[in-house]
């Protein structure tokens, strides 16, 4: 069952994981999500792919927002690990990155990314992506 | 040492990247000032300076942002949607990420012109009476942006590496790139 179908049948707040090596970006996303009217439950943070996998093993995560360029394990490697895991493979993964080349976008889509937001982003762009996932308008 | 791109092109690319990031992420509309060349190390500085390395197959360079401490606080306040009146870790993180985004967007444009380009992690320095200098030739293009009393300068230095042709011990022609 897709995330959207699952959420529509059981519209509970979803728990979200932000993965970015920049504390500033994690903080901005937290603020944007707080202001959104999306049904968001817990918001967890990780500084790279390795930390993200540790959070996912310990917590129930329904959506991942991840940077691509990070130390230790980058966003594309994290995406590969998530898609290879039976338990996590349907979790939506949105990549948020400065990397804007067409080749990188295609690579991300090919590897199973659910969406792609290029930095700089507006709160509306993040809300638009979340709206697409839950199938209804969220936030401004 | 040879410049990779002409000055007018670099200035245009900086304008596009800065306006896009500052207006989108900070909702800040800045006025671009008169660009200039900086050919010698700047004197003693106060405030916040960040550096980000850029590199291609046969060229290398650096992107740099600099402003006063008060301006860095203003930028961070808008960026993180919170009030900062002194430089702290949050302000430095925000300045590093601004550097990453502006020079990262510049790099995306650069890739279309000169091919695959690598980007380093940003380094941020804050203090008083500090001096910075480059080990290579000092030849920066400086583009100032102003919003009220906040002056942000974006500096770019891009240089082709010197190529030297020689003949190796087997009599074959061989080309070296001098990375000095």
Boltz contact constraints between the chains, C-beta under 6 A:
constraints:
  - contact:
      token1: [A, 22]
      token2: [B, 97]
      max_distance: 6.0
  - contact:
      token1: [A, 23]
      token2: [B, 93]
      max_distance: 6.0
  - contact:
      token1: [A, 24]
      token2: [B, 93]
      max_distance: 6.0
  - contact:
      token1: [A, 24]
      token2: [B, 94]
      max_distance: 6.0
  - contact:
      token1: [A, 24]
      token2: [B, 97]
      max_distance: 6.0
  - contact:
      token1: [A, 25]
      token2: [B, 97]
      max_distance: 6.0
  - contact:
      token1: [A, 27]
      token2: [B, 80]
      max_distance: 6.0
  - contact:
      token1: [A, 31]
      token2: [B, 81]
      max_distance: 6.0
  - contact:
      token1: [A, 98]
      token2: [B, 101]
      max_distance: 6.0
  - contact:
      token1: [A, 98]
      token2: [B, 104]
      max_distance: 6.0
  - contact:
      token1: [A, 100]
      token2: [B, 108]
      max_distance: 6.0
  - contact:
      token1: [A, 119]
      token2: [B, 101]
      max_distance: 6.0
  - contact:
      token1: [A, 120]
      token2: [B, 21]
      max_distance: 6.0
  - contact:
      token1: [A, 120]
      token2: [B, 24]
      max_distance: 6.0
  - contact:
      token1: [A, 120]
      token2: [B, 25]
      max_distance: 6.0
  - contact:
      token1: [A, 120]
      token2: [B, 101]
      max_distance: 6.0
  - contact:
      token1: [A, 122]
      token2: [B, 24]
      max_distance: 6.0
